[in-house]
Amino acid sequence: MNKKVAIIGSGNAFFKDEGIGLYAGKYIKENYWFQPDSVDIVDGGTLGFKLMPLLQEYDEVIIVNTASDDEKTPGDISVKTTDQFLEGSLVKKTANEVEIAEMLQICSLTESMAKTTVISIVPEDIIAVEVALSQSMKKHWNHYIETVIIKLNLIGIEVFKKEKEFTLEKILNTFANPSIEFNRGF
């Protein structure tokens, strides 16, 4: 039996680094293919509670997003299970960070919830109204993507790079200039 796996890119593309989860989802969607072919990549945007059905529809879910933390350096990456993510004090500086945490808390009380991993990166700038990434996010971009790929491998998904690269700059341009041709960004 193949596991149904979802990668949910979460964030707000209009507040600079807060969009990095969306960009990561789009980058993986455009640059990789999977075996078995049972991975869906979802534009989670700022849907918050509307993502709950996904946590019940899939066997495994990987949420890629930001996680503000004044005690860590921008670019620090964490990989946490739902329980680890919800333990201790969560720093929540954006509506999206609040909604993801609350959604996971509620879903963890239900009978059927996907095994969920949250791969977060500490943002530098979530204030500027700009579809872009700060230099520290660009510096850690490859490591962020590799972290998602490693997690997919660990759950039994083989990941293969496509021949032609859809660059980070093209991803940012697609979100800055959404069109029907590019499915409004994602």
Helices and strands as residue ranges (DSSP letters): E 5-10, G 16-19, H 20-31, E 32-35, E 39-45, G 48-51, H 52-57, E 60-66, E 77-81, H 82-86, H 95-107, E 115-121, H 135-154, E 158-161, H 168-176, G 183-185
